[in-house]
Amino acid sequence: MKWIYSGLAAATLALGGASYARYLHRRREVWNERLANAIPVNSKWWKDYHLRDGDILYAAIGDSTAQGIGASKPGRSYVGELAKHMRKVTGKTVKVANFAVSGSTVRGALLQQLPKLRKIQPDIVTVSIGANNMADFNAEVFENDLQRLFDGLPEHAIIADLPSFYFLPAEKNVIIANEIVHRLASRFHFPVVPLYARTKRQGLWGVSTQFAGDLFHPNDRGYAVWAAAFIPTLDVALQSLAREVMAHDAEPVAGSGAVAEGNAVAEGSAIAEGSAEGSADGRTDDNPPAH
């Protein structure tokens, strides 16, 4: 009789597993449509944000994650979280030029986003690209395109490696891609944000709680994890920016040298102190700041 009960249990589990698989499939279809509809909405939100003035110009190159697809609001993407962090630690307003395109590959960033970036002089630049290369991964093409992209970036660009995909076979491709990212970034002397390590550490809990319903894009919690990975490297860049401001303002100006130097020191100290205290809190402003 035991084998009968065992067989019934196995059949029940199989039926339950099949039902759950169908549920996940239907859920993903609904979410895929919902997130596809969010693409033009998020794109317009960032274009409107770019029209606002700001003391610090932050430019982002990326894909749908930089656009905030999967978040409850565009401003809760990692780009929005980083802009919030910059406002918090510097006391300055931030203008964001988000050149990211949903679905973009490294080649897409090279051909569509880099030319726009080269027309401006941003204070902060983040680059997170390559996840859309993983479905049809070609290491040689990936490396060639990434090298050309890196060659056109400003020397102070901040590069993120690819996040963990958790499961094979995509995870194997991510590991190969990240070796390329780190090797090329070292050649160009770009700092690398350890996005892979930060997301990998989230484990199964992260898989179950930090993704939108399409099971691909991060949700608000997931984007907070991304932002936390960026912040230590961003703080170093903000401190470097503060030193540049101090050096520029300390240059002799007739009748105003002491005042300029004093202002520069105060500003630099504020950035340095704020950076030391800054951390991702998992939240960001729902709307761009009013200026």
C-alpha positions in Angstrom: 0.0 0.0 0.0 2.9 2.4 0.7 3.8 2.5 -3.0 0.2 3.6 -3.8 0.4 6.5 -1.3 3.8 7.4 -2.7 2.4 7.4 -6.2 -0.5 9.5 -5.2 1.8 12.0 -3.4 4.1 12.2 -6.5 1.1 12.7 -8.8 -0.3 15.4 -6.5 3.0 17.2 -6.4 3.3 16.9 -10.2 -0.1 18.3 -10.7 0.5 21.1 -8.2 3.8 21.9 -9.9 2.2 22.1 -13.3 -0.6 24.3 -12.0 2.0 26.6 -10.4 4.0 26.7 -13.6 0.8 27.7 -15.5 0.1 30.4 -12.9 3.6 31.8 -13.2 3.3 31.8 -17.0 0.0 33.8 -16.9 1.4 36.1 -14.3 4.5 36.9 -16.4 2.3 37.6 -19.4 0.2 40.1 -17.5 3.3 41.8 -16.0 5.1 41.8 -19.4 2.3 43.8 -20.9 2.1 46.1 -17.9 5.8 46.8 -17.9 5.8 47.3 -21.7 3.2 49.9 -21.3 5.4 51.6 -18.6 8.3 52.1 -21.1 7.0 55.3 -22.8 5.7 56.6 -19.4 9.1 56.2 -17.8 10.9 57.6 -20.8 8.8 60.8 -20.7 9.3 61.1 -16.9 13.0 61.2 -17.4 12.9 63.6 -20.3 10.8 66.0 -18.1 13.4 65.6 -15.3 16.2 66.5 -17.7 14.5 69.8 -18.5 14.8 70.9 -14.8 17.8 72.9 -13.6 20.3 71.4 -11.2 23.7 72.2 -9.6 25.1 68.7 -10.3 24.6 67.1 -13.7 24.3 63.3 -13.5 24.2 61.3 -16.7 23.2 57.6 -16.9 23.8 55.1 -19.7 21.9 51.9 -19.4 18.8 49.8 -20.2 15.3 49.4 -18.7 16.7 49.1 -15.2 18.1 52.7 -15.5 14.7 53.7 -16.7 13.1 52.1 -13.7 11.0 49.5 -15.3 9.6 47.3 -12.6 9.6 50.1 -9.9 6.4 51.6 -8.6 7.6 55.0 -10.0 10.5 55.9 -12.3 12.1 57.8 -9.5 12.5 54.6 -7.5 14.9 53.1 -10.0 18.5 53.0 -9.0 19.2 56.2 -11.0 16.5 57.9 -9.0 17.9 56.5 -5.8 21.4 57.8 -6.7 20.0 61.2 -7.5 18.3 61.4 -4.2 21.5 60.3 -2.4 23.4 63.1 -4.2 20.9 65.7 -3.1 21.1 64.3 0.5 24.8 64.3 0.9 25.7 67.5 -1.0 22.7 69.7 -0.3 22.7 70.5 -4.0 20.0 70.1 -6.6 20.6 67.4 -9.3 19.8 67.5 -13.0 19.6 64.0 -14.5 20.3 63.2 -18.1 19.0 59.6 -18.3 20.0 58.4 -21.8 19.0 54.8 -21.0 16.9 52.9 -23.5 14.7 49.9 -22.5 16.0 46.7 -24.2 19.3 48.3 -25.1 22.4 46.1 -25.5 26.0 47.3 -25.2 26.0 48.0 -29.0 22.8 50.0 -28.5 24.4 52.1 -25.8 27.4 52.6 -28.1 25.4 53.8 -31.1 22.4 55.5 -29.5 23.4 56.7 -26.0 27.1 57.5 -26.2 26.7 60.2 -28.9 24.2 62.1 -26.6 26.5 61.8 -23.6 29.4 63.3 -25.5 27.4 66.4 -26.2 27.3 67.3 -22.5 29.8 67.6 -19.6 28.3 65.7 -16.7 29.7 65.8 -13.2 28.7 62.2 -12.5 28.3 59.3 -15.0 27.0 55.8 -14.3 27.0 53.0 -16.9 25.1 49.7 -16.3 24.6 47.8 -19.5 24.9 44.3 -20.8 22.0 42.3 -19.3 20.2 42.3 -22.6 23.3 40.7 -24.2 22.9 37.5 -22.2 20.0 35.9 -24.1 22.2 35.5 -27.2 25.6 36.0 -25.7 28.7 36.2 -27.9 31.8 37.0 -25.8 33.8 38.4 -28.7 31.1 40.7 -29.8 30.4 41.8 -26.2 34.0 42.6 -25.6 34.5 44.5 -28.9 31.4 46.6 -28.3 32.2 47.3 -24.7 35.7 48.4 -25.5 34.4 50.9 -28.1 31.9 52.1 -25.5 34.5 52.5 -22.8 36.8 54.3 -25.2 34.2 57.1 -25.6 33.3 57.6 -22.0 34.7 60.4 -19.8 37.5 59.3 -17.5 35.4 59.7 -14.4 32.7 57.3 -15.5 31.4 54.7 -13.0 30.9 51.2 -14.4 28.7 48.5 -12.9 29.3 44.9 -13.6 26.2 42.8 -14.5 23.9 41.6 -11.7 23.5 38.0 -10.8 21.0 36.1 -12.9 21.0 33.4 -10.2 20.2 30.4 -12.5 22.0 28.6 -15.3 22.6 29.0 -18.2 22.3 32.8 -18.1 24.4 32.9 -14.9 27.3 31.3 -16.7 27.2 34.0 -19.4 27.1 36.7 -16.7 30.3 35.4 -15.1 32.1 35.4 -18.5 30.7 38.9 -19.3 31.8 40.3 -15.9 35.3 39.0 -16.4 35.4 41.1 -19.6 33.8 44.1 -17.8 36.4 44.1 -15.0 39.4 43.5 -17.4 38.4 46.4 -19.7 37.5 48.7 -16.8 40.9 48.1 -15.3 42.5 49.0 -18.6 40.6 52.3 -18.8 41.0 52.9 -15.0 37.3 53.0 -14.4 36.0 52.0 -11.0 33.6 49.0 -11.0 30.5 48.8 -8.9 30.2 45.3 -7.5 26.6 44.8 -8.6 27.0 41.1 -9.2 28.3 40.4 -5.7 25.6 42.6 -4.0 22.7 40.9 -5.9 24.2 37.4 -5.6 24.2 37.7 -1.8 20.4 38.3 -1.8 20.0 34.6 -2.6 16.5 32.9 -2.9 15.0 35.6 -0.6 16.1 38.2 -3.1 14.7 36.2 -6.0 11.3 35.9 -4.3 11.0 39.5 -3.0 13.1 41.8 -5.1 11.7 41.3 -8.6 8.6 42.6 -10.4 6.0 40.2 -11.6 7.9 39.5 -14.8 10.6 37.9 -12.7 13.3 39.9 -14.6 13.2 43.5 -13.6 13.8 44.6 -10.0 11.0 46.1 -7.9 11.5 48.9 -5.4 13.3 46.7 -3.0 15.5 45.3 -5.8 16.4 48.8 -7.0 17.3 49.8 -3.4 19.8 46.9 -3.4 21.3 48.2 -6.7 21.6 51.7 -5.3 23.4 50.4 -2.2 25.9 48.7 -4.5 26.6 52.0 -6.3 26.8 54.3 -3.3 30.3 53.7 -2.0 31.8 54.3 -5.4 29.5 57.3 -6.0 30.6 58.8 -2.7 34.3 58.6 -3.8 33.3 60.4 -7.0 31.4 63.1 -5.1 34.4 63.7 -2.9 36.6 64.1 -6.0 34.1 66.5 -7.4 34.2 68.5 -4.2 38.0 68.7 -4.4 37.7 70.0 -8.0 35.2 72.7 -6.9 37.5 73.7 -4.1 40.5 73.9 -6.4 38.5 76.0 -8.9 37.0 78.3 -6.4 40.4 78.8 -4.6 41.9 80.3 -7.8 42.7 84.0 -7.1 39.8 86.4 -8.1 40.3 90.1 -7.6 38.7 91.2 -4.4 37.0 87.9 -3.7 39.7 85.3 -3.0 39.1 84.8 0.7 35.3 84.5 0.2 35.6 82.1 -2.6 38.0 79.9 -0.8 35.9 79.9 2.3 32.8 78.9 0.3 34.7 76.1 -1.4 36.0 74.7 1.8 32.5 74.7 3.3 31.1 73.1 0.2 33.8 70.4 0.1 33.3 69.6 3.8 29.6 69.2 3.4 30.0 66.7 0.5 32.7 64.8 2.4 30.7 64.6 5.6 27.5 63.8 3.8 29.2 61.0 1.8 30.5 59.5 5.0 27.0 59.3 6.4 25.1 58.4 3.2 23.5 55.0 2.7 20.6 53.6 0.6 17.4 53.5 2.6 15.3 51.8 0.1 13.2 54.9 -0.7 13.4 57.8 -3.0 11.4 60.8 -4.0 8.2 60.0 -5.9 8.7 63.0 -8.1 11.6 65.1 -9.4 12.6 67.8 -7.0 11.1 71.2 -7.6 13.7 73.9 -8.4 
